[in-house]
Amino acid sequence: MSGNGLGSKNVRTSLENDEIRRMSHHYHRYGIVTVTDLIEAHTRQVVRTEAERLLQQHAERRDLRLETTGFTRRSMSVVPSEVIAANSELVTSIYSNPGLLDALEAIAGEKIHPCPKADEEFLITRQEQRGDTHGWHWGDFSFALIWVLLAPPIDVGGLLQCVPHTEWDKSAPRINSYLAENPINTYYFASGDVYFLRTDTTLHRTIPLREDATRIILNMTWAGDRDLKRDLNADDRWWDNADVSAASAIKK
Ligand SMILES: [Fe+2]
């Protein structure tokens, strides 16, 4: 990395093989693993400051339901991918950090590639109002690294829930069937935690906020080999454009 005074020391590449093996096992079994220890505390702090700056300058509110996930809700402010890429050398340099990519590939057990869609590489979200939630969904691409930059107390909400080893059929998402037929794993992440998620086969959501409170995350997305061959033509990229055809307004 260059230009921002942050070098490869931002990412710890010296984790013991046993620790990477433990992370990899958890990731494959549950679709998710906490990887906070991969990243220096100082780096996590400056990423939080950077996300708060980007939100202050570029946040756009979203309140909608998405047809391709069975009309689950998206209520939050976002900074879209291309705005982040154009305005944060810090985020783009971490995204291409070789030490980070090596560690994530070791956990995933496969090659990871830069996201082929420029509008889906990055996303910053800020939940802020009572009821805000990122409703049940899957990702279009295989891998996400989520930086939980600011989290409310556990009793307020914002917890992550996951149903691993599930598949997204955009024309028949059958989310309630998956919930009825499988265990739901719930995770609390505190401010500063980072987790690695297999997004295309892990149905996931955040528990709605019980009251006005702030929850900020940065999402970095990568693709697997399998994703590079797929055709993505559904008009449901709500984070990029609130007026996509799959979105419908929230009726309170
Ligand atoms: Fe997600």
Boltz pocket constraint, residues with backbone or C-beta under 6 A from the ligand:
constraints:
  - pocket:
      binder: B
      contacts: [[A, 137], [A, 138], [A, 139], [A, 199], [A, 204]]
      max_distance: 6.0
